[in-house]
Amino acid sequence: MTPLRRPYLAGHGDDSYRVSHYDLAVQYRPDTARLSGRAVIAAVADRRLAEVPLDFAALRAERVRLDGAPARHLHRDGKLRVRPVRPVPAGTPFVVTVEYAGKPRPVRSLWGDIGWEELTDGALVASQPVGAPSWFPCNDRPADKATYRIAVTAPSRYTVVANGGLVSRRVAGGTTTWVYDQPVPMSTYLATVQIGRYVPVRLSKGPVPQEAAVPRRLVPQFSHDFGRQPAMVQAFTRLFGPYPFPDYRVVVVDDELDVPLEAHGLSMFGANHVDGHRGWERLVAHELAHQWFGNSLTVAEWRDIWLNEGFAKYAEWLWSQESGGEPASAHAARAWATVAALPQDLKVADPGVRRMFDDRVYQRGALTLHALRHTVGDTAFFGLLREWTRTYRDRTVRTEQFEAMAHRHANRPLDKLLRAWLHEHPLPPLPSR
Ligand SMILES: [Zn+2]
C-alpha cells in the first residue's frame, strides 16, 4: 500500500467534489485591462458538502448562485466558499454560477507571477501550476479534468485564441465574441486565453491541422522557424503515438517571454523566440511534446512533474537526432556532465515543491528516459511510450504507473535502475552499450 503523502500544494484545489464542465464567458478590454465574466461550473459532490470551496484569486465575485438560487458565500485568501442552505449529499450533481469583475492580476507564487497577464497590447494566460484562479473560479488541481466552453468578447481589432475548436465568432458594436468549445477533458492550469493583434498563419492542413497567430511583423521569420513543425508532429506521432487532440495551435505574442509555455492544444512563444534562424527549435519541439506528456497525460500530483518535463526535454534530444542534428546520446552525455557538476540533493520523482521546475528535474528526467532506453532497447522503449500515451490518454498519471508499465516492457529487472534514477539522490552512471 502506498503511504499517504501530503500533496505539494495542499489547500489548493479540493478533492471533495469534481467538476465536469466549465462554461466561461469573459469580456475584456485591453485599453482598461478590465475583465468581467461569468462562470457556470457543473460539478458532482464526492462527499457531503457543507460548502463548495473554489479557488479564486483577486477578482470580485459579484453574484453567486447554487443550482439557480442565490447562495451565501465568503471570498477570502484565494478561496470563494459557497455555502448551500442544506449540505449537498455525496454523489449529487450541482451547478455553481459566479458573476465576477475586476482587473485580473497574475497569482503570486513560489515560481513567480502566474496566470492572466497583461501584454503591451493584449493579454495572455499561462497558469502552471496555480494561475488559473487569476481569471476564473475553479477547482484548481491538475487531477480534476473537465470539458470547457470559453467565450471571450474583445474589441474587434484583436484576435482571441482559447482552448478547443472555434465554434462561432459574432461581431456586435465594435466587439467580437469568440466561442471555443473544448470537448477533451482538460486540467485548469492548461486553460488559456490569448488576446492580441495577430494574423493567422497556416502551417499544415492535416493530418494534424496546425495554425498560428502571429504579429504581422514576425510572419516571415516565424514561417521559417516553425516550418519544420509539421515534420516534428509526424516524427513524434511515430515515436510517441497519435497526436492526442484534434489540432495544434501556436501563438507568438508581441512581447518577450522568459520561456515558451504549453497550454492544452496550443503553445505560446515570445517574440524573442522567433529569430528567423530556428534558434529556438528545440523549444518548439519541447512545447509540442507537452501535448502528449503533460496535457493529454497530466500529472495527478505535482510531485510527478518529471513525467511532463523529463519527457518534453527528451523530446528535444529526439528531434535533434530526427532532424539530422546531434544524436540524443550526445545531448545525454552533455546533460549528464552538467547534472554531475551540480549538488546531488534532488530526487527526480519527488523534487520538493520549491524545486518542481528546477532544471535538474528536466535534465535528469530526460536522462532517466535515456538510461531506460539504453537498457531495454529502442523497440521496447518506444513501445512503452506508445502504450503509455494510449492507456492514459486524457487521464492523469503517476510515476508508479510508469514504472509498472516499464517493467512489463523490459526483458530484464528494472528495479535498481528506476530506483537509482528516480528515487535516490546520487546521479547514476549513464549506461553505455
Ligand atoms: Zn516544459
Residues whose N, C-alpha, C, O or C-beta is under 5 A from the ligand:
A	BS01	ZN	E309 A312
